[in-house]
Amino acid sequence: MNLSGPGITYLLMVIPTFFAVVVVGQGIYKITKGEQDGGVVLTFGIIFLALIAAAYFFFIK
């Protein structure tokens, strides 16, 4: 299985990155509104971004 092709890169990197950025944005929004679960959402988004970066360095690069 060729993991360096553009289709696999799109599936493994771009779509999850958009999702993680939206989750981080939602966490920041909740923190600014004073909701208690904003920190949890923000932390989840950051962890998800870190997992995407790890997948890039371990499997694609």
Beta strands, then each sheet from edge to edge (+ up, - down):
end
